[in-house]
Amino acid sequence: MGINIPKETPVNAGQNILEVGQNKMELVDFRLFSINEQPNAVFDKIISNKSKAGLSDLSDSSRNDGSSEQQGLASDKSGYSRESSLKLSLEEYGDEINEGIYGINVAKVIEIIKMPEDISEVPNSNEFIEGMFNLRGFVVPLVNLPKWMGLAEPENLKKKNFKVIITEFNKVKVGFIVHETTRIRRVSWVDINKTELSSVSQEDSKVTGIIKIENDDLLLLLDFESIVDELGFYKKEIGEIDAEKKEIASDINVLIIDDSSTARKMVNNALLKEGFKTIMAENGKEALDVVYSGKYNINAIICDVEMPVMDGYTFTKTMKADDKYRDIPIIMHTSLSGTENESKGKSSGADLYIVKFDPVEFNKAIKTVLKLD
């Protein structure tokens, strides 16, 4: 059995860290090891579109500081112990090992399991897909994340000690191979910095945010939606959006808010083909600036949930609390499926909640809130 990730974890009595409007989230901290490279070369690879690699180090002493902001994931029922496997097997490399620190939103994680023993290869599949495996009746594709990122893995790492993060977003289940999971971190979106780097376009980056953690190390939030899209899991759905299009001549302005370049492009293209005009923002704070500027007459808003600086819940609550803007319909258009996430979206004031890349629901939702049917 793997680790079932709790969707909500109380911090203090009567207060929940994931309460709607608190602008906070929980993320799974995971690690990827590689043969060390020059720091600048490593960073250039991780943020580029086609070549990726790990970043930064974190000492063992900082992992178990007893902070109330962390929940340990160092071992699970599989009997895996980092001390007896990864750490000891890497000692011979000394300082040549780079430990990349990464995160993924808990809301996208179903569970964490040990490396499956029975993996079926898929003929003519993408080189980064290890194969498929059976997870309690569900056939799940297995993505080799270190390989996708172009990491030079230490040769003596044993696959049997690896972990697989089982994710679900956009109604697609995918397993991602990682070297280690350490804990759940509770963070504020305010502390997540955008990747504003001169060497790479924001549209090409596969990193949606960077968090400074203990010892001044950096944790990178990967854009898993763009990874899944790049591997071809969304191609059918995007094609279906094209088939659904109907030209509508209009002067309707729709504000699109999403930190994922893939999601922004998909929504923008779909709306443009329908004849709408679009404005785009990468997070809730940028979107509020657009609204408050008065430059556009915004008729509807399509908003993601998880974004750096200000999340979708906080943005929506802020808009609905303002008498001037509360009547602008907001569609929460997110990869986070499930009744719990939908309930949170609606409690924040969202008019509708739909899952990304569902073309039928997407077009129906737009026309419903704009009363175009």
N, C-alpha and C positions, 0 to 999 in steps of 0.2 A: 504494500500500500504506500502511496505517496503522501505528501503533506497537503492537507486541505487548507487553503489560504482563507482566513477569516475575512469576511467583507467589511466588518465593522469591529473595532477594538476600542473600548472605553479608555480614556486617559485618566479622568477623574470621575468620581461619582456624579452622575447627573449631566455629564458632558461627554459628547461623542466627537471624536476627531473628524469623522466624516459627515457631521451634521451639515445639511444643505446651507450654503451661504458662508461657510467658515473659510473657504478658499484654501483648503488643505486636502492632502491625499496621502495614501499609503503606497509604497512601492517596494517591490522585491529587489534587494541588492544582490547582484550576481557578479561572478568574476570570470575572466578569460585570461589565460596565461600564454605568454609568447616569449621567444628568445628576444632579448632586449635589443632595441634599436635606438638611434638618436631620437630624443624627445620630439624635435620638430618634424622629423620624418614620420614618426608614428602618428602625430596629430594630423598632419596633412593627409595621411591615408584614411583615418577614421572618418573625416568629414567629407571626403570626396565621394562622388557618385558611383564610381566603378571599382575603386580599390579602398579597402577598409582595414583598420588595425586597431589595437588596443591602446590604452593610455593610463598612466599614473600608477602609483604604489600606495599601499596602505599597510602599516605594520600590524603584526598580530596583537600587540598590546592595545591598539585602538579598537579592536573588534569586540572586546568583551569589557567595555567600560561601565556596564550596568546602567546605561542611560535609559530613562523612561521613554525616550523617543525611539527605542529600538526593540524588536522582538526577535530572539534568536532563531536561526534556521540552520545551525551548524551541523545538525545530525537529524535523522528521522528513523522511521521504523525499518528502513532497509538495512540499518546497522552501519551505515557509512560514517566514518570518522575522518575528518580532514587531517587531524594530527597523525593518523596512522597511514594515510595514503598520499594525498596531494603534497602536503608540506614536506614530508620526509623524502618523497620521490624527487622533489625539486631541489633539495639541499645541495646536490653536487654541482648545480649550475651557479650557485652563489649569487652575485649581483647581476648576472646576465639575464635573469628572469624579470620580465615585465608583467605586472599584475594589473590588468585593465579592470576598472570598476564601472559597472553599468547598472541601470535600473529599468524596471517596467512597472506600470501601474497595476496594483493588485486587482483592480476591477477587471482587468483583461486576463487574469490568470485563473484557471480552473483548479489546478493543482501542480505540485512538483513531484516528479517520480524519478526513480533510478533509471539508468540506461536500459531500455528494453533488450531482452536477449533474442527475441524472435522478430527480426526486421526483414521484410520482403522488398527486394530491389525492384525498382520500376524501370523497365526498359525505355531507353531514349528520353529519360527525364533530365531535368536540369542538374548540372554537376553538383550543386549545393544541396540537393535533396538526397538524403541517405537512403530513403525508401519509405515504406508504409508499415505501420504496426497496428495491432488491434488493442484498443483501450476500452475494455468492458462493452464490446459490441460496436464501437465506433472505429472506423478505419481512419487513422490520423497520419498525415504526411509528416516526415521528420526532417527538419532543416538543420544542417550543420552550420551553426552560427559562426564559430571560429573560422571555418573555411570560407564562408561568404565574406567575412571581414578581411581575408587575406593574411591571417596570422601564421607566423612560423611557430608551430606548436613544439614544445619540448618532446623529444622522441619517447621518453620514458613515462609519459602520462598514460594511465590505463583507462581505456574507454569504459570499463565496467564501473569505474568510480565517478563517471560523469553524471550530470543531472539533466533532466529534460523538463523544461517549463512548458506546460500545456496551456495554450492560450485560446481564447475565443473572441474574435472581433469580426464585425460584419457578417455574423452567422457562419464563420469559417473557423474550424478547429485546426490548429497547427502546433506541432511540437518543435521546440527549439533546443538544440543541444548546447549546454554551457558546461564549463569546467566545475563550477562550484556555486551554490547559493549560500548566503551567509545569514541574512536576517530580513525582517520587514522594517523599513524606515518610515517614520511619519514626518512629512515635510509640508511646508507652506509653499503654494505656488509663487508667492512673492519672492522666495529665495531661489527660484529657478531662473537662471539667466538665459536669454536667447543666445543662439550661436551667431554672433555678428563678427565674421572673420573675413578679412580682406582677400584671402587666398582662394576662397570658395564661395560661389553664389549660394544664397539661402535656399534657392530652389533645388540645388544639387545636394545639399547636406542631408545626411541620414541621422543627424543628431538634432532633436527638437529642443533640448535644454541641457544646461550644465549646472550642477550644484556643488558648491564648496562644502566639503565635509570635514571631519576631524583631521588634524595634522596638515591642514591646508591642501589635502588631496581633492581631486575632482571626480565627481560621479557624472557619467554621461547618460542621458535619457535617449535611447535609440528610437527612431521612427519606424516601429514595427509594421505600420500600415504600408509604408513605402517599400519595405523589404518584401512583404507579402505580394504587393502589386508587382514589384520587379521580377518575382519568381513566377508570375503568371496566374496566381490564384483568382484575380479579379477580372481577367480579360473577358470572360463570358458575360459578367454582369454589366461591364461598361458597354459592351456591344449591345446589350438589351436596352440600355438607356438610349442609344442612337435609334433603335427601332421604335421606341416609344415617342419620339419627338413629334411635335406638331407646332408649326410656325405660328406664333402669336405676335402680331405687331402691337407694341405697347411702349409706354414711357414709364413702366414700373421699375423702380430701383430696388434691388435686393442686396442687402449687406451680408457677405459671406465671412464667417469668423472661424478659422481653423489654423492650427500651427503646423499641420501636415501639408507639405507642398502637393503630395499626391491627391489628398482629399480636396484641397482648394481647386486644383486643376479640374478634377472630375466634376465637381458641383458647378464651377464656372462654365465649363464647356456645355454642360447640360442646359443651364439657364440661357446661355447665349443662343443656343440652337432653338430654344423656345421663343426667342425674341425679347427676353428681359435685358435690362441694363444691370451691371453688377459693380459693386465696390467690395474690395477685399481687405481683411485685417487678420493678423496672425495671433491675436489674443484678445481677451476681454477689455484690457486697458486701452489698446489701440482702437478697438471698436467704439468704446465710450468717447474717445477723442474725436472720432469721425462723426458720431451722432451729435455731440455737443458743439462741433464746429459750425453746424447749420449749413454746410456747403451742399448737402444733398437732401432731397425730400425722400426719405427712406420709407418704403411701403411694406417691406417685410424683412425679417432677419433669419438667417440660417446659422445656427451656432453649435460649435463643438462643445464637449464637456471638459476634457482635460487639455489645458493649455498653460504655458508658463505665465507668470506675472499675475494674471487674473483668469480663473476658470469660468466655464460656462454657467455654472450654478450662480456664482456671485454676480456675473454680468447680468443674467436674467433677473435676479432679485433686485438689482440696482435699477434696471430699466422699469420694472413693474412697480417700483416704489415712487417713481417720478410721474407726477400728474401729466406732464407734457408729453411723455413718451410711452406711457403704459399701454396705450391702445395699439401700438405697433406689434403685429403678430410675430411671435418668435417660435421657430421650429428648432427643436433640439435634434440635431442631425449627427449621430454619433456612432462609433464602433462598439460602444458598450451596450450589448443587448441584455435582455433579462428584465423581469418584472420589478426587481428592486431598483435598478438604475432608472427605469421608466418612471417609477413612483417618485424618485428623487427629482427627476427632471420636471415633472408636473407640479410637485410641491414648491419648486422654485419659481413657478409662474409660467413655465413654457406652455404655449398653446397646443403644440403637438410634439410627439417624440417618435422619431423614426430611426432605423438603423442604416448606416451608410451603405451605398452601393446596392440598395434594394430599389431598382428603377421604377417599379410599379407604384410602390408606396411613396417614393420621392415625388413623382409627378402629381400623384393624387393629393399629397399634403400641400404642395405649393398652390394648387388650384383651389383647395379647400379654404386655406387661410385668406387667400386673395379673392375668394368668391367668384371664381372664373368659370365654374361649371354651369 
